[in-house]
């Protein structure tokens, strides 16, 4: 009976050491937080006063309303189709979801708004980054 007790203690101590060692190695070898990748760079002069610039290959739309520029992902939140940007709003050709020009859902089956991407203006250039920001829709 004593031999079983010692081997059980050794087993538990080995497991505890492995967990502690794994945590230490994960903390030691963890990759630093990555800088957000720039997806798009557009001269400010190309932006219309009201309306949108659509970059179909990048699946991004730059929308300007009331002097504020938003970058919207054109990936439908229902099943990932590329949505169409029209003067009346944004529609999904696959299942009929409809969105406002700011990405808010008007009609399903999509239930979540289109993601907003981070936009920064650097001089006369607008830059769109891959990190999503909280929707303002």
Rosetta constraint file for C-alpha pairs under 8 A:
AtomPair CA 1 CA 5 HARMONIC 6.51 0.50
AtomPair CA 2 CA 6 HARMONIC 6.33 0.50
AtomPair CA 3 CA 7 HARMONIC 6.28 0.50
AtomPair CA 4 CA 8 HARMONIC 6.09 0.50
AtomPair CA 5 CA 9 HARMONIC 6.26 0.50
AtomPair CA 6 CA 10 HARMONIC 6.15 0.50
AtomPair CA 7 CA 11 HARMONIC 6.06 0.50
AtomPair CA 8 CA 12 HARMONIC 6.22 0.50
AtomPair CA 9 CA 13 HARMONIC 6.05 0.50
AtomPair CA 10 CA 14 HARMONIC 6.07 0.50
AtomPair CA 11 CA 15 HARMONIC 6.26 0.50
AtomPair CA 12 CA 16 HARMONIC 6.16 0.50
AtomPair CA 13 CA 17 HARMONIC 6.09 0.50
AtomPair CA 14 CA 18 HARMONIC 6.09 0.50
AtomPair CA 15 CA 19 HARMONIC 6.20 0.50
AtomPair CA 16 CA 20 HARMONIC 6.14 0.50
AtomPair CA 17 CA 21 HARMONIC 5.88 0.50
AtomPair CA 18 CA 22 HARMONIC 5.90 0.50
AtomPair CA 19 CA 23 HARMONIC 6.17 0.50
AtomPair CA 20 CA 24 HARMONIC 6.25 0.50
AtomPair CA 21 CA 25 HARMONIC 6.12 0.50
AtomPair CA 22 CA 26 HARMONIC 6.04 0.50
AtomPair CA 23 CA 27 HARMONIC 6.24 0.50
AtomPair CA 24 CA 28 HARMONIC 6.06 0.50
AtomPair CA 25 CA 29 HARMONIC 5.86 0.50
AtomPair CA 26 CA 30 HARMONIC 5.55 0.50
AtomPair CA 36 CA 129 HARMONIC 6.11 0.50
AtomPair CA 36 CA 130 HARMONIC 5.96 0.50
AtomPair CA 36 CA 131 HARMONIC 6.10 0.50
AtomPair CA 37 CA 129 HARMONIC 5.71 0.50
AtomPair CA 37 CA 130 HARMONIC 5.64 0.50
AtomPair CA 37 CA 131 HARMONIC 7.87 0.50
AtomPair CA 38 CA 127 HARMONIC 6.85 0.50
AtomPair CA 38 CA 128 HARMONIC 5.88 0.50
AtomPair CA 38 CA 129 HARMONIC 4.34 0.50
AtomPair CA 38 CA 130 HARMONIC 6.25 0.50
AtomPair CA 39 CA 58 HARMONIC 7.50 0.50
AtomPair CA 39 CA 127 HARMONIC 7.56 0.50
AtomPair CA 39 CA 128 HARMONIC 5.58 0.50
AtomPair CA 39 CA 129 HARMONIC 5.33 0.50
AtomPair CA 39 CA 130 HARMONIC 6.13 0.50
AtomPair CA 40 CA 58 HARMONIC 7.99 0.50
AtomPair CA 40 CA 127 HARMONIC 5.68 0.50
AtomPair CA 40 CA 128 HARMONIC 5.08 0.50
AtomPair CA 40 CA 129 HARMONIC 7.13 0.50
AtomPair CA 41 CA 125 HARMONIC 6.57 0.50
AtomPair CA 41 CA 126 HARMONIC 5.66 0.50
AtomPair CA 41 CA 127 HARMONIC 4.55 0.50
AtomPair CA 41 CA 128 HARMONIC 6.49 0.50
AtomPair CA 42 CA 46 HARMONIC 7.10 0.50
AtomPair CA 42 CA 125 HARMONIC 5.60 0.50
AtomPair CA 42 CA 126 HARMONIC 5.15 0.50
AtomPair CA 42 CA 127 HARMONIC 6.53 0.50
AtomPair CA 43 CA 47 HARMONIC 7.48 0.50
AtomPair CA 43 CA 124 HARMONIC 5.84 0.50
AtomPair CA 43 CA 125 HARMONIC 4.42 0.50
AtomPair CA 43 CA 126 HARMONIC 6.06 0.50
AtomPair CA 44 CA 124 HARMONIC 5.35 0.50
AtomPair CA 44 CA 125 HARMONIC 5.32 0.50
AtomPair CA 44 CA 126 HARMONIC 6.01 0.50
AtomPair CA 45 CA 124 HARMONIC 7.52 0.50
AtomPair CA 47 CA 52 HARMONIC 7.42 0.50
AtomPair CA 47 CA 53 HARMONIC 6.80 0.50
AtomPair CA 47 CA 62 HARMONIC 8.00 0.50
AtomPair CA 47 CA 64 HARMONIC 7.53 0.50
AtomPair CA 48 CA 52 HARMONIC 6.93 0.50
AtomPair CA 48 CA 53 HARMONIC 7.77 0.50
AtomPair CA 48 CA 64 HARMONIC 7.21 0.50
AtomPair CA 49 CA 64 HARMONIC 6.56 0.50
AtomPair CA 49 CA 65 HARMONIC 7.61 0.50
AtomPair CA 49 CA 67 HARMONIC 7.17 0.50
AtomPair CA 50 CA 63 HARMONIC 7.66 0.50
AtomPair CA 50 CA 64 HARMONIC 5.37 0.50
AtomPair CA 50 CA 65 HARMONIC 5.59 0.50
AtomPair CA 50 CA 66 HARMONIC 7.44 0.50
AtomPair CA 50 CA 67 HARMONIC 7.94 0.50
AtomPair CA 51 CA 63 HARMONIC 5.79 0.50
AtomPair CA 51 CA 64 HARMONIC 5.67 0.50
AtomPair CA 51 CA 65 HARMONIC 6.98 0.50
AtomPair CA 51 CA 87 HARMONIC 7.93 0.50
AtomPair CA 52 CA 61 HARMONIC 6.39 0.50
AtomPair CA 52 CA 62 HARMONIC 5.38 0.50
AtomPair CA 52 CA 63 HARMONIC 4.27 0.50
AtomPair CA 52 CA 64 HARMONIC 6.27 0.50
AtomPair CA 53 CA 61 HARMONIC 5.61 0.50
AtomPair CA 53 CA 62 HARMONIC 5.13 0.50
AtomPair CA 53 CA 63 HARMONIC 6.58 0.50
AtomPair CA 54 CA 59 HARMONIC 7.80 0.50
AtomPair CA 54 CA 60 HARMONIC 6.23 0.50
AtomPair CA 54 CA 61 HARMONIC 4.39 0.50
AtomPair CA 54 CA 62 HARMONIC 6.46 0.50
AtomPair CA 54 CA 85 HARMONIC 7.43 0.50
AtomPair CA 55 CA 59 HARMONIC 5.86 0.50
AtomPair CA 55 CA 60 HARMONIC 5.29 0.50
AtomPair CA 55 CA 61 HARMONIC 5.93 0.50
AtomPair CA 56 CA 60 HARMONIC 6.51 0.50
AtomPair CA 56 CA 61 HARMONIC 7.92 0.50
AtomPair CA 59 CA 73 HARMONIC 6.06 0.50
AtomPair CA 59 CA 74 HARMONIC 4.88 0.50
AtomPair CA 59 CA 75 HARMONIC 6.65 0.50
AtomPair CA 59 CA 82 HARMONIC 6.84 0.50
AtomPair CA 60 CA 71 HARMONIC 6.66 0.50
AtomPair CA 60 CA 72 HARMONIC 5.65 0.50
AtomPair CA 60 CA 73 HARMONIC 4.79 0.50
AtomPair CA 60 CA 74 HARMONIC 5.29 0.50
AtomPair CA 61 CA 71 HARMONIC 5.66 0.50
AtomPair CA 61 CA 72 HARMONIC 5.24 0.50
AtomPair CA 61 CA 73 HARMONIC 6.61 0.50
AtomPair CA 61 CA 74 HARMONIC 6.68 0.50
AtomPair CA 62 CA 69 HARMONIC 6.57 0.50
AtomPair CA 62 CA 70 HARMONIC 5.66 0.50
AtomPair CA 62 CA 71 HARMONIC 4.53 0.50
AtomPair CA 62 CA 72 HARMONIC 6.44 0.50
AtomPair CA 63 CA 69 HARMONIC 5.51 0.50
AtomPair CA 63 CA 70 HARMONIC 5.15 0.50
AtomPair CA 63 CA 71 HARMONIC 6.27 0.50
AtomPair CA 63 CA 72 HARMONIC 7.52 0.50
AtomPair CA 63 CA 101 HARMONIC 7.27 0.50
AtomPair CA 63 CA 102 HARMONIC 7.61 0.50
AtomPair CA 64 CA 68 HARMONIC 5.40 0.50
AtomPair CA 64 CA 69 HARMONIC 4.28 0.50
AtomPair CA 64 CA 70 HARMONIC 6.30 0.50
AtomPair CA 65 CA 69 HARMONIC 6.60 0.50
AtomPair CA 69 CA 119 HARMONIC 7.72 0.50
AtomPair CA 70 CA 102 HARMONIC 7.56 0.50
AtomPair CA 70 CA 116 HARMONIC 6.98 0.50
AtomPair CA 70 CA 117 HARMONIC 7.56 0.50
AtomPair CA 70 CA 119 HARMONIC 6.91 0.50
AtomPair CA 71 CA 116 HARMONIC 5.63 0.50
AtomPair CA 71 CA 117 HARMONIC 5.22 0.50
AtomPair CA 71 CA 118 HARMONIC 6.87 0.50
AtomPair CA 71 CA 119 HARMONIC 6.45 0.50
AtomPair CA 71 CA 128 HARMONIC 6.97 0.50
AtomPair CA 72 CA 102 HARMONIC 7.56 0.50
AtomPair CA 72 CA 103 HARMONIC 6.96 0.50
AtomPair CA 72 CA 114 HARMONIC 6.46 0.50
AtomPair CA 72 CA 115 HARMONIC 5.89 0.50
AtomPair CA 72 CA 116 HARMONIC 4.66 0.50
AtomPair CA 72 CA 117 HARMONIC 5.96 0.50
AtomPair CA 73 CA 114 HARMONIC 6.10 0.50
AtomPair CA 73 CA 115 HARMONIC 5.46 0.50
AtomPair CA 73 CA 116 HARMONIC 6.25 0.50
AtomPair CA 73 CA 117 HARMONIC 6.84 0.50
AtomPair CA 74 CA 82 HARMONIC 5.53 0.50
AtomPair CA 74 CA 83 HARMONIC 5.39 0.50
AtomPair CA 74 CA 84 HARMONIC 7.69 0.50
AtomPair CA 74 CA 114 HARMONIC 7.07 0.50
AtomPair CA 75 CA 80 HARMONIC 5.14 0.50
AtomPair CA 75 CA 81 HARMONIC 5.69 0.50
AtomPair CA 75 CA 82 HARMONIC 4.92 0.50
AtomPair CA 75 CA 83 HARMONIC 6.25 0.50
AtomPair CA 75 CA 114 HARMONIC 7.16 0.50
AtomPair CA 76 CA 80 HARMONIC 4.74 0.50
AtomPair CA 76 CA 81 HARMONIC 5.27 0.50
AtomPair CA 76 CA 82 HARMONIC 6.08 0.50
AtomPair CA 76 CA 83 HARMONIC 6.01 0.50
AtomPair CA 76 CA 92 HARMONIC 6.68 0.50
AtomPair CA 76 CA 110 HARMONIC 7.34 0.50
AtomPair CA 76 CA 114 HARMONIC 6.64 0.50
AtomPair CA 77 CA 110 HARMONIC 5.82 0.50
AtomPair CA 77 CA 111 HARMONIC 7.34 0.50
AtomPair CA 77 CA 112 HARMONIC 5.95 0.50
AtomPair CA 77 CA 113 HARMONIC 6.93 0.50
AtomPair CA 77 CA 114 HARMONIC 6.33 0.50
AtomPair CA 78 CA 109 HARMONIC 6.55 0.50
AtomPair CA 78 CA 110 HARMONIC 4.42 0.50
AtomPair CA 78 CA 111 HARMONIC 7.09 0.50
AtomPair CA 78 CA 112 HARMONIC 7.69 0.50
AtomPair CA 81 CA 92 HARMONIC 6.92 0.50
AtomPair CA 81 CA 93 HARMONIC 7.69 0.50
AtomPair CA 81 CA 94 HARMONIC 6.59 0.50
AtomPair CA 82 CA 92 HARMONIC 6.87 0.50
AtomPair CA 82 CA 93 HARMONIC 7.86 0.50
AtomPair CA 83 CA 90 HARMONIC 6.57 0.50
AtomPair CA 83 CA 91 HARMONIC 5.54 0.50
AtomPair CA 83 CA 92 HARMONIC 4.40 0.50
AtomPair CA 83 CA 93 HARMONIC 6.46 0.50
AtomPair CA 84 CA 90 HARMONIC 5.59 0.50
AtomPair CA 84 CA 91 HARMONIC 5.30 0.50
AtomPair CA 84 CA 92 HARMONIC 6.14 0.50
AtomPair CA 84 CA 93 HARMONIC 7.09 0.50
AtomPair CA 85 CA 89 HARMONIC 6.21 0.50
AtomPair CA 85 CA 90 HARMONIC 4.58 0.50
AtomPair CA 85 CA 91 HARMONIC 6.69 0.50
AtomPair CA 86 CA 90 HARMONIC 5.79 0.50
AtomPair CA 86 CA 91 HARMONIC 7.59 0.50
AtomPair CA 89 CA 98 HARMONIC 7.31 0.50
AtomPair CA 89 CA 99 HARMONIC 6.18 0.50
AtomPair CA 89 CA 100 HARMONIC 5.20 0.50
AtomPair CA 89 CA 101 HARMONIC 5.34 0.50
AtomPair CA 90 CA 98 HARMONIC 5.76 0.50
AtomPair CA 90 CA 99 HARMONIC 4.93 0.50
AtomPair CA 90 CA 100 HARMONIC 6.09 0.50
AtomPair CA 90 CA 101 HARMONIC 6.36 0.50
AtomPair CA 90 CA 103 HARMONIC 7.65 0.50
AtomPair CA 91 CA 96 HARMONIC 6.42 0.50
AtomPair CA 91 CA 97 HARMONIC 5.74 0.50
AtomPair CA 91 CA 98 HARMONIC 4.47 0.50
AtomPair CA 91 CA 99 HARMONIC 6.17 0.50
AtomPair CA 92 CA 96 HARMONIC 5.11 0.50
AtomPair CA 92 CA 97 HARMONIC 5.13 0.50
AtomPair CA 92 CA 98 HARMONIC 6.41 0.50
AtomPair CA 93 CA 97 HARMONIC 7.87 0.50
AtomPair CA 95 CA 109 HARMONIC 7.09 0.50
AtomPair CA 96 CA 107 HARMONIC 7.76 0.50
AtomPair CA 96 CA 108 HARMONIC 7.11 0.50
AtomPair CA 96 CA 109 HARMONIC 7.37 0.50
AtomPair CA 97 CA 105 HARMONIC 7.53 0.50
AtomPair CA 97 CA 106 HARMONIC 7.54 0.50
AtomPair CA 97 CA 107 HARMONIC 5.29 0.50
AtomPair CA 97 CA 108 HARMONIC 4.67 0.50
AtomPair CA 97 CA 109 HARMONIC 5.70 0.50
AtomPair CA 97 CA 110 HARMONIC 5.78 0.50
AtomPair CA 98 CA 105 HARMONIC 6.08 0.50
AtomPair CA 98 CA 106 HARMONIC 5.27 0.50
AtomPair CA 98 CA 107 HARMONIC 4.93 0.50
AtomPair CA 98 CA 108 HARMONIC 6.73 0.50
AtomPair CA 99 CA 103 HARMONIC 5.26 0.50
AtomPair CA 99 CA 104 HARMONIC 5.25 0.50
AtomPair CA 99 CA 105 HARMONIC 4.49 0.50
AtomPair CA 99 CA 106 HARMONIC 5.13 0.50
AtomPair CA 99 CA 107 HARMONIC 7.02 0.50
AtomPair CA 99 CA 113 HARMONIC 7.47 0.50
AtomPair CA 99 CA 114 HARMONIC 7.81 0.50
AtomPair CA 100 CA 104 HARMONIC 5.23 0.50
AtomPair CA 100 CA 105 HARMONIC 6.57 0.50
AtomPair CA 100 CA 106 HARMONIC 6.59 0.50
AtomPair CA 102 CA 136 HARMONIC 7.70 0.50
AtomPair CA 102 CA 137 HARMONIC 5.53 0.50
AtomPair CA 103 CA 113 HARMONIC 5.30 0.50
AtomPair CA 103 CA 114 HARMONIC 4.67 0.50
AtomPair CA 103 CA 115 HARMONIC 7.25 0.50
AtomPair CA 103 CA 116 HARMONIC 7.88 0.50
AtomPair CA 103 CA 137 HARMONIC 6.03 0.50
AtomPair CA 104 CA 112 HARMONIC 7.71 0.50
AtomPair CA 104 CA 113 HARMONIC 4.71 0.50
AtomPair CA 104 CA 114 HARMONIC 6.70 0.50
AtomPair CA 104 CA 137 HARMONIC 5.01 0.50
AtomPair CA 105 CA 110 HARMONIC 7.02 0.50
AtomPair CA 105 CA 111 HARMONIC 6.62 0.50
AtomPair CA 105 CA 112 HARMONIC 6.67 0.50
AtomPair CA 105 CA 113 HARMONIC 5.37 0.50
AtomPair CA 105 CA 114 HARMONIC 7.83 0.50
AtomPair CA 113 CA 135 HARMONIC 7.40 0.50
AtomPair CA 113 CA 137 HARMONIC 7.25 0.50
AtomPair CA 114 CA 135 HARMONIC 7.88 0.50
AtomPair CA 115 CA 132 HARMONIC 6.43 0.50
AtomPair CA 115 CA 133 HARMONIC 7.41 0.50
AtomPair CA 115 CA 134 HARMONIC 7.81 0.50
AtomPair CA 115 CA 135 HARMONIC 6.37 0.50
AtomPair CA 116 CA 132 HARMONIC 5.67 0.50
AtomPair CA 116 CA 133 HARMONIC 5.62 0.50
AtomPair CA 116 CA 134 HARMONIC 6.89 0.50
AtomPair CA 116 CA 135 HARMONIC 5.72 0.50
AtomPair CA 116 CA 136 HARMONIC 7.98 0.50
AtomPair CA 117 CA 128 HARMONIC 6.67 0.50
AtomPair CA 117 CA 129 HARMONIC 6.33 0.50
AtomPair CA 117 CA 130 HARMONIC 6.29 0.50
AtomPair CA 117 CA 131 HARMONIC 5.94 0.50
AtomPair CA 117 CA 132 HARMONIC 4.48 0.50
AtomPair CA 117 CA 133 HARMONIC 5.71 0.50
AtomPair CA 118 CA 128 HARMONIC 5.75 0.50
AtomPair CA 118 CA 129 HARMONIC 5.36 0.50
AtomPair CA 118 CA 130 HARMONIC 7.07 0.50
AtomPair CA 118 CA 131 HARMONIC 6.15 0.50
AtomPair CA 118 CA 132 HARMONIC 6.09 0.50
AtomPair CA 118 CA 133 HARMONIC 6.03 0.50
AtomPair CA 119 CA 126 HARMONIC 6.70 0.50
AtomPair CA 119 CA 127 HARMONIC 5.60 0.50
AtomPair CA 119 CA 128 HARMONIC 4.60 0.50
AtomPair CA 119 CA 129 HARMONIC 6.48 0.50
AtomPair CA 120 CA 126 HARMONIC 5.75 0.50
AtomPair CA 120 CA 127 HARMONIC 5.23 0.50
AtomPair CA 120 CA 128 HARMONIC 6.58 0.50
AtomPair CA 121 CA 125 HARMONIC 5.70 0.50
AtomPair CA 121 CA 126 HARMONIC 4.50 0.50
AtomPair CA 121 CA 127 HARMONIC 6.22 0.50
AtomPair CA 122 CA 126 HARMONIC 6.33 0.50
AtomPair CA 122 CA 127 HARMONIC 7.44 0.50
